[in-house]
Amino acid sequence: MEQRALLAWMVFSSLLVLAETIDQKPEIYSLHVDCKVTSRFAHTVITSRIVNQANESREATFEVELPKTAFITNFSMSIDGEVYPGIIKEKAAAQNEYDTAVSQGQSAGLVKITDRKLEQFHVSVSIAAASKVTFELTYEELLKRQLGKYELLIKVRPKQLVKHFQIDVHIFEPQGIRFLETDSTFMTNELTEALTKVQNETKAHILFKPTVDQQKKNSELDETLLNGDFVVRYDVKREATAGDIQIVNGYFVHYFAPQEMPVFPKNIIFVIDRSGSMAGRKIEQTMDALLEILQDLRPEDHFNFITFNNKVMEWKSSLLPATEENVASAAALVQTLTARGGTDISGALLAAVGVLEKAEGLPERSVSMIVLLTDGQPTSGERNVEVIQENIQKAINGKYALFCLGFGFDVSYKFLEKMALSNGGIARRIYENADAALQLQGFYQEVATPILMQIEMQYPENSIQGLTKNDFKLFFEGSEIIVSGKISNELDLLPVEIKAQSHTSDLTLKEEANVKEKEQVFQNQRYIFGNFIERLWAYLTIQQLLEKAISVEEEDQKALEAQALDLSLRYSFVTPLTSMVVTKPSDQQQKELANKPTEADNEKPSRFPARGTYRMMNGSPAGRRRSDLKTGSNRKMSSTVSRFRDIIRPQPLVDEHPQLLLQLPRQNERICLNIDETTQSSVHLLSDPEQGLTVTGKLGNGVNHFVQFDINYVNPPVQIHVYTHAILVSHNNKNNWLSWMKSASSTIQGLRVSVEEERSVTASLPDTVTVKISLVRFPDDFLGLYFLNTDRFSDKVSGVLGQFYSKAQFGDNSNNNQRAVERLLRVSGSEHRVSRLYKKDYRLESASDPVSCWSIDLTP
C-alpha cells in the first residue's frame, strides 16, 4: 500500500515537473541598453542574454523597437560561443541571397513599422536544452530638435522579469546642457528608486537599474511593469549667434538655432478633406485639432479655410486677419463640418493657391503656407497623381510652402511626400490613434513660428568636401539647422557666413572656428566613439540624398540613390537601399532579412482603380453586387439603381477586421468572433475526429489578431504551421518551408497545400473541409482563418470555433430580419446576446467589403 502511494506520488510529481517544463520559456537573464549621445548623435547597443532551462529545444526571441529615424549598423547572435553576424549588403543582392534561401525552404523575418515613431526588429532562433544565446543590436540616429528640445526614446518591453536589467544613457554636449529630464509611461514610486541621474556642465549619466522585485506588478505575480516608453529630453546652451561648430578627425558639424527673434506673420490656408472616408472619429478629431489651432493663431496672422470632397468650398474669398471675431466665425464653421462624397485634392489645392495669388494687404515680410489634410487618394477632379504634382508645383512656383498631412493608411504617402518636398514643405502621416488630434496640433506647433527665411550657410568652397545641404527656405523657432562636411588638411581656420531674412531685416552672421582648438574638445572622452562626426556626416548625407531623390526625375534619382547606397555600405547602415542578412545555425536552415521600411511602404494596397472610381458614403470601396452579374440593359439599370440606393441610404460605420469570421451552415448568417486577448497564447479552435482535422491558433503580442495557425491532419499525418513570415509543412519528420513571397504548392498523399503569393495558403483533401488562411499585411501583419465546404463537418466538430458549425442556433425566428441589431444566439448550451456590426472581410472569395455580421466575444 505504501509502495503504491509512493509510486503515485512520484508519478504525480513527475507530471508536475513535465507540465512546468512544457510551459517553460527561455529566460532573459540579462538585458542591457547602452546609449551614448555625443553632440546629438546617439549610438545605442542593446544586448539580450537568454538561457533555455528546459530539457528540450526552445525558441528564443529577440524583439526590439527602435526609432524610425535610426539606422541599424550591426547585429549578431552568439550561441554557445559560435557567433552569427549580420552582413549588410546592397538590397538587391541581399534579396537574391534570401530568394535562394527561400527556395531551399528557409524563412524570412523583416523589420516593420509599429507606430508613428517606432519600427520593430524581430528575430527568433531555436536553442538546445541548457544552452545560451546572446543577441546584440546596434543602431545610430541624429536627435532632431523639436519645440526646443531633443528627445531620446527607448522602448522597454522585455515581456518577463529580468534578473539583470539596466539602461545606461551617457550624454556629452560641449555647448553645455541647459536642462535634462526623464519621463516614462510605466514608472512607479518603487521604480523611481531604481533611477539615478548624475549631471555636470557638459556631461550627464542616467542609470535605470530595477531589481526583480521592483519590476513586479505585485509581489504575488511574476508579471513585469516594464512595458512602455523610457524618454530622455534635453537641450543645450547657446551663446554664439552664428551657432556652434564642432570638429573631430577632419570632419565638422555646424549647429545653428537662433533664439529670441521676432516671428514672421503667417498667411496660412487650411485645406481640409471632408470626403466620406473622413466620417466618424477622423472628422471629429480634425475638428478638435482645428479648434485648438485657431486659438493659437497670432493677431498678425492671416488665414482661410478650404474644405473639399468632390466639390471644393472656400470659406471666404480672401485671407482674413486672425481677429477675435474672425477666429470665432471660423470656429463656428469647423463645428459644422460633415463628411461625404469623393476627394478632389487637385481642385482644392489649386483653389488655395488662387486665394494666395490674389491676396491683398498682407504684411510685406510674411510667410505664406498651405496645410493639406487628407485621408484618401484623389477620386474626383484630376485623379492622375503625377499630373496633380506637376500642376501644383507650377502653380506654387516656389512662392509658398506646402505641408501635406496624410490621415491613416488609405492615403498614398509617396504622392503626398513628393508634392510637399517639391514645394518647400514636409509630409507627415497622422496615425489613427486616440491622440490623432494631438498629433495634428503638434505638427502645427512645429510650423507655427517661422523666424527666418531664405537661409544660406556659406563655407570656403575649395576647403570643404561633401558639404551637406546648406540652404534652407524656412527656419522655425525651437528647431535646428545642421550642416556637416569634410575639411581639407591645410585649413587652420574654418570661416562661416550665414545670410538670412528675419521679420525686421536682412541678416549676415559670421563665425570663425580654430580647427585644432575645436578638435581638442573631444580628446580623452572615454565613453565617446571617436569618429562620431564622420558617421553623423554620413547619416545626414544619406538622409538628404534619399529625401532629394523623392522629388527629382528618374535619371537624377538613380544618381542620388547610387551615392546614398555607396555611403550606406561604406558606413554599414541599414537604409532603404540596403538590407542585413542574418544567417542562423545550419541545422535550422533559416535566414533573416532585415530591411529599412519607409513611411511610404507602410500603406494599405489601394482598392480603388485609377479612374472611374466610386466611393461609398462611409469611405469604404463599393463591393461587387449581384447586379454586377447581370447582362445587357437589365444589368445597367440594376447597377444604377443599386448605386443610387447607396447614395441616399445612411451607411454603416465600418469596424476593423474580426479575429475570426465564419458563415453558419445552412443559415444565411455570418459570425464575427473575437477571443479575449488576455487568454493563453494558444487557442484550440477546431477538432473534428471524423475529418481527422485539428486547428489551433496563437494571438500576437499587441496585435489582437492571430499570427499563427497550426493545422494537424491524421491521415495523412501532416502538420502545417502558418506564420506571418512563412509556412512550414511537416510530414514524417521532414520539414518543407514555403515562402509568402512566391506562389507554390505541395501534395502529400492527396493533401494539397498551395500558397498564393502574398495572399493566402489553402489546405485541401478530397471529401474534407478546405482550410484557408489569408495574409493581411496592413497596418499590422496577421492571419485570417476560414473554411470552405463546411457542410462536410461532422456533428462531432468542437472547439472555440468548431462549436459554431454544429451547435449554434439563433433563439428567435427573425433569421431574415436584416434590420435587427441584437439577437440571442445559443452555442453549446450557452446563450449569448450578439450585436450586428460591420467588419472588414479578410476572406478572398468575399463578394463585398465590409460585411454585416453578428459579433460575439468569447473567453476559452
Disulfide bonds with the S-S distance in Angstrom:
Cys672-Cys853 1.97
